[in-house]
Amino acid sequence: MSLEISNFAQSIGGSTIVNMRRKADAIARSGIKVIDLGPGEPDFDVPAPVADAAIRAIEAGHSHYIDPRGLAELREQVARFEADQHNLTVDPDQIVITTGTFGALSIVSRAVLNPGDEVIVIEPLWDPYRNVILLTGATPVGVPMPTINGRFVIDADRLAAAVSPRTKAILVNTPWNPTGRVLTRQELIAIADVATERDLWIIVDEVYSEIVFDEAKHISIASLGPEIQRRTIVTTSLSKSFALTGWRIGYCVAPPALSQVLGRLNHYTTRGAASMVQHAAIVALADGMQHVERMRLEYMQRRNIIVSALKQIGGIVCPVPEGGFYAFPEFPENWGDSTRLSDLLLKDSGIIVTPGSDYGTCARHHLRISFATSQEIIQEGLSRLQHALAGRLIGE
Ligand SMILES: Cc1ncc(COP(=O)(O)O)c(C=O)c1O
């Protein structure tokens, strides 16, 4: 017997952004101040009432095992939150509290996928979905979406064409990282039609649901009717909306029979989210919306700074982000591939941005610019970007 590491574990590659941060450390050591426009998490502190609630829960001795589906009081609060914010009517028994969206996706994929199954994933794609699916022995099938004036849109014909006899589910993300899109009712109906016609599960990741701007409105696909709800599993968390990424608290909402299975899977994987964090999540969901709103307004201001600065760079097309905290501008093809461009931007200008290629080849001429960082950092980063790109120092 040899001490082998599993094939799957060996196949997991490192993330580009982690590699870029390593390179950035070397650049910083040489005396250049690096500007990080890569973050995928809020830069805000945990809202004070939520932190206080966690401290109170610790002091009250909430330190024991709890129901692996999550605290009943929290599941009731989630049901109220989904009804109030997303017009989604669910019974608390359909909800399982998880260690963030990752925890939810992990049990949901195990609950519905068998080895050999296929899952349709929509590109540009938040890359971790691939490994979540591969872990179950199923295969992600990437379907690139087209752009209209630089904005990625859902093309349901392409999704339908990718369905095979092995397809089990379509995975949807709205608001959509990295594109900044919030899917419209028509786009969601078009996806739901494909799923209904071909009898597929819809797994929807709504982790950015509270961060939407202007006229955009987050619509929960499960709220579009009973036939859609019976095949939809929502995965989400408090990570982005309440600035709680490190607290690992999220949930999934599933049809009744499936939620029983999800509860058991939660038991035998993570045993659920930490009890004091679940107590704090009750306070966040019940009373925290003014904090969500404060952060949302700040994201919107930062977004506006980025969009107007990018407009001044010839050749770049930047659709106004509708939700989440990323701008996803497209640059001219003759500037090269985004991996090369982001490498040059780091080396020559000390700016970290995420290459669009990380999200699929259809985004190889895009860059993801995060506005989950201060206005000051954004101003500095954008002025360096303008300098590097406006003069076409790169790619010519
Ligand atoms: C689209 C998307 N889904 C899920 C997550 C992970 O969220 P959580 O902290 O809830 O596990 C992220 C984090 O970057 C994300 O961008």
The ligand as an SDF file (V2000), in Angstrom:
LIG
                    3D

 16 16  0  0  0  0  0  0  0  0999 V2000
  -20.6930   33.6880   -6.2840 C   0  0  0  0  0  0  0  0  0  0  0  0
  -20.1860   33.3180   -4.9430 C   0  0  0  0  0  0  0  0  0  0  0  0
  -20.7730   32.3100   -4.2860 N   0  0  0  0  0  0  0  0  0  0  0  0
  -20.3440   31.9250   -3.0670 C   0  0  0  0  0  0  0  0  0  0  0  0
  -19.2840   32.5570   -2.4510 C   0  0  0  0  0  0  0  0  0  0  0  0
  -18.8250   32.0480   -1.1170 C   0  0  0  0  0  0  0  0  0  0  0  0
  -19.6330   32.5700   -0.1420 O   0  0  0  0  0  0  0  0  0  0  0  0
  -19.6740   32.0810    1.3670 P   0  0  0  0  0  0  0  0  0  0  0  0
  -18.7670   32.9490    2.1500 O   0  0  0  0  0  0  0  0  0  0  0  0
  -21.1090   32.2840    1.7280 O   0  0  0  0  0  0  0  0  0  0  0  0
  -19.2940   30.6300    1.4080 O   0  0  0  0  0  0  0  0  0  0  0  0
  -18.6280   33.6000   -3.0880 C   0  0  0  0  0  0  0  0  0  0  0  0
  -17.4590   34.2680   -2.4680 C   0  0  0  0  0  0  0  0  0  0  0  0
  -16.6780   34.9180   -3.1040 O   0  0  0  0  0  0  0  0  0  0  0  0
  -19.1080   34.0100   -4.3670 C   0  0  0  0  0  0  0  0  0  0  0  0
  -18.5400   35.0250   -5.0150 O   0  0  0  0  0  0  0  0  0  0  0  0
  1  2  1  0
  2  3  1  0
  2 15  2  0
  3  4  2  0
  4  5  1  0
  5  6  1  0
  5 12  2  0
  6  7  1  0
  7  8  1  0
  8  9  2  0
  8 10  1  0
  8 11  1  0
 12 13  1  0
 12 15  1  0
 13 14  2  0
 15 16  1  0
M  END
$$$$
